């Protein structure tokens, strides 16, 4: 694939998925690695045609001895492309953060991107996930246990905390990106920790996916991506139905709680019941990304077996209480 044909492919994907609107200011998350460098070059080529403004954002997690060199590389690239750049170095030891190191790093990076977007008046944040990332994420979630929501893996466009996160490179794979950079004679930074197979994603990338390609199906990456796309489109429809159903079930609403008709909720299909409660939690600003199967099992037990007044706690301060013929979904103020 030539440089221009790949740029054209990404442009078509951007337009078909309506990732940008004219006059958008777009913050690009750039690490200095191949993917984010390619995204920066491609959007820089397309910015006038798309009518968008670009601002780069680099977050140094301070986890590797050579991370300062990554920041220097990004600074030079921004200067060469005449793009504004905001950089920040993590001021805490992420290795001491609760949960996995990968999740902690992702959360701090996301918060930085949102702060940068607020500071520069941007409403869109562009990230460099590609088709291989999508396939890896699908496999990760299958192996850990998931449902429809998890099988979406990485969506091209998603609203989060008041910003729109977009991923314009989901239409291309890692090899296409590397070929593009080689044709452009553009260097990039290499994160040696990506070779470590003690990280779950790296183990899938370096061991499981090559095995599946070699012994089962050489087109597995594309098939997993197509699965995520199909499930994502179906899930969008279900979420729309859940939003309408939630509105019909509300008996009373306050700033911090929904009171729902338990009888009417019980008449909905079980799959929709889950999405209705998830939607209520999201509208209350709860942490819906942390809701898993164990939370649904507990709510089911609450509805079917526990006495009135019983409460189930969900992530992000959300709680669900059974009260007579109602189910109350609330959130404790921080």
Buried (B, 14 or more C-beta within 10 A) or exposed (E): BEBEEBBEBBBEBBEEBEBBEEEBBBBBBBBBBBBBBBBBBBBBBBBEEBEBBBBBBBBBBBBEEEBEEBBEBBBEBBEEEEBEBBBBEBEEEBEEBEEEBEBBBEEBBBEBBBBBBEEBEBBBBBBBBBBBBBBBBBBBBBEEEBBBBBBBBBBBBEEEEEBBBBBBBBBBBBEBBBBBBEEEEBEBBEBEEEEEEEBBBBBBBBEBBEEBEEEEEEEBBBEBBBBBBEBBEEBEEBBEBBBEBBEEBBBEEEEEBBBBBBEBBEEBEEEBBBBBBBBBBBBBBBEBEEBBEEBBEBBBEBBEEBEEEBEBEBBBBBBBBBEEEBBBBBBEEE
